[in-house]
Amino acid sequence: MQFTGTAQAVEPAAGKLELFAPVPHFTDAVFDPVHMRIEPQFVTVHPLSGNPDREYEHAL
């Protein structure tokens, strides 16, 4: 899926932070995460193709 829309930086609630992956062990610079929330205006679904076993599993 691909979402296009307006994004803004947000600070997630403490309970939501634990749902994110752990911070990386090593970085090239200071790790300062930014959490974004997008208000979708356009959504595009890219179907799985070329795999006959899953052809209808994700059909719209």
Backbone as CSV, one residue per row, in Angstrom:
resi,resn,N_x,N_y,N_z,CA_x,CA_y,CA_z,C_x,C_y,C_z
1,MET,0.840,-1.162,0.000,0.000,0.000,0.000,0.884,1.223,0.000
2,GLN,0.356,2.271,-0.589,1.070,3.543,-0.640,0.085,4.631,-0.236
3,PHE,0.482,5.427,0.739,-0.357,6.515,1.215,0.305,7.839,0.862
4,THR,-0.489,8.781,0.389,-0.013,10.131,0.118,-0.930,11.090,0.855
5,GLY,-0.340,12.027,1.567,-1.160,12.977,2.300,-0.300,13.924,3.101
6,THR,-0.928,14.614,4.026,-0.248,15.584,4.865,0.267,14.887,6.118
7,ALA,1.538,15.105,6.428,2.146,14.483,7.604,2.527,15.558,8.613
8,GLN,2.506,15.157,9.874,2.954,16.065,10.936,3.700,15.248,11.988
9,ALA,4.644,15.883,12.623,5.394,15.228,13.701,4.507,15.170,14.939
10,VAL,4.515,14.017,15.615,3.709,13.840,16.829,4.563,13.173,17.894
11,GLU,4.145,13.290,19.118,4.794,12.595,20.239,3.818,11.520,20.704
12,PRO,4.132,10.234,20.452,3.208,9.170,20.839,3.068,9.062,22.358
13,ALA,1.921,8.588,22.786,1.683,8.357,24.210,2.643,7.278,24.707
14,ALA,2.927,7.282,25.988,3.889,6.344,26.571,3.520,4.895,26.248
15,GLY,2.254,4.535,26.298,1.817,3.182,26.001,2.051,2.786,24.556
16,LYS,2.051,3.758,23.658,2.271,3.484,22.235,3.745,3.307,21.911
17,LEU,4.625,3.934,22.660,6.062,3.842,22.382,6.565,2.405,22.450
18,GLU,5.995,1.604,23.332,6.454,0.225,23.461,6.089,-0.633,22.248
19,LEU,5.195,-0.145,21.390,4.824,-0.877,20.183,5.859,-0.728,19.071
20,PHE,6.746,0.256,19.192,7.786,0.471,18.186,8.962,-0.463,18.442
21,ALA,9.730,-0.706,17.412,10.932,-1.530,17.540,11.925,-0.832,18.466
22,PRO,12.845,-1.592,19.043,13.848,-0.964,19.907,14.772,-0.046,19.104
23,VAL,15.397,0.883,19.794,16.322,1.805,19.116,17.516,1.017,18.596
24,PRO,18.151,1.472,17.518,19.302,0.740,16.986,20.481,0.751,17.962
25,HIS,21.268,-0.316,17.921,22.449,-0.403,18.793,23.559,0.529,18.323
26,PHE,23.689,0.694,17.019,24.757,1.517,16.446,24.160,2.444,15.394
27,THR,24.630,3.675,15.355,24.243,4.629,14.313,25.471,5.415,13.896
28,ASP,25.399,6.053,12.736,26.501,6.881,12.256,26.504,8.255,12.915
29,ALA,25.366,8.620,13.499,25.235,9.936,14.122,24.318,9.787,15.340
30,VAL,23.955,10.879,15.929,23.043,10.859,17.069,21.683,10.370,16.587
31,PHE,21.122,9.396,17.284,19.804,8.863,16.923,18.739,9.685,17.618
32,ASP,17.983,10.433,16.853,16.918,11.283,17.379,15.640,10.963,16.600
33,PRO,14.852,9.979,17.050,13.686,9.554,16.266,12.622,10.641,16.180
34,VAL,11.939,10.650,15.056,10.798,11.534,14.830,9.628,10.652,14.439
35,HIS,8.523,10.781,15.122,7.328,9.998,14.832,6.391,10.868,14.007
36,MET,5.905,10.297,12.916,5.051,11.048,11.994,3.669,10.410,11.933
37,ARG,2.669,11.239,11.793,1.297,10.779,11.549,0.873,11.369,10.210
38,ILE,0.313,10.512,9.356,-0.112,10.976,8.037,-1.633,10.983,7.966
39,GLU,-2.163,12.042,7.409,-3.592,12.155,7.138,-3.760,11.808,5.660
40,PRO,-4.110,10.534,5.350,-4.102,10.110,3.949,-5.135,10.843,3.102
41,GLN,-4.691,11.236,1.917,-5.584,11.854,0.940,-5.751,10.944,-0.269
42,PHE,-4.713,10.161,-0.572,-4.757,9.194,-1.666,-4.158,7.885,-1.155
43,VAL,-4.772,6.781,-1.503,-4.268,5.463,-1.130,-4.216,4.615,-2.396
44,THR,-3.080,3.962,-2.614,-2.908,3.089,-3.761,-2.552,1.700,-3.261
45,VAL,-3.215,0.696,-3.820,-2.920,-0.691,-3.472,-2.158,-1.298,-4.641
46,HIS,-1.004,-1.856,-4.351,-0.202,-2.532,-5.359,-0.397,-4.030,-5.154
47,PRO,-1.177,-4.676,-6.012,-1.452,-6.099,-5.804,-0.223,-6.969,-6.021
48,LEU,-0.212,-8.093,-5.338,0.851,-9.068,-5.550,0.602,-9.733,-6.899
49,SER,1.612,-9.790,-7.721,1.448,-10.416,-9.027,2.594,-11.374,-9.267
50,GLY,2.378,-12.318,-10.146,3.417,-13.269,-10.479,3.500,-14.449,-9.532
51,ASN,2.580,-14.538,-8.585,2.567,-15.658,-7.650,1.168,-16.264,-7.681
52,PRO,0.954,-17.323,-8.474,-0.397,-17.871,-8.629,-0.996,-18.389,-7.318
53,ASP,-0.160,-18.776,-6.345,-0.682,-19.253,-5.062,-1.342,-18.144,-4.257
54,ARG,-0.957,-16.917,-4.495,-1.491,-15.798,-3.711,-2.296,-14.841,-4.579
55,GLU,-2.627,-15.245,-5.779,-3.290,-14.354,-6.732,-4.603,-13.788,-6.186
56,TYR,-5.408,-14.636,-5.509,-6.710,-14.172,-5.041,-6.713,-13.848,-3.549
57,GLU,-5.622,-14.120,-2.868,-5.558,-13.889,-1.426,-5.702,-12.407,-1.093
58,HIS,-5.200,-11.530,-1.939,-5.239,-10.095,-1.673,-6.065,-9.359,-2.704
59,ALA,-6.994,-10.035,-3.330,-7.836,-9.396,-4.358,-8.754,-8.371,-3.716
60,LEU,-9.006,-7.316,-4.436,-9.888,-6.261,-3.944,-11.320,-6.554,-4.284
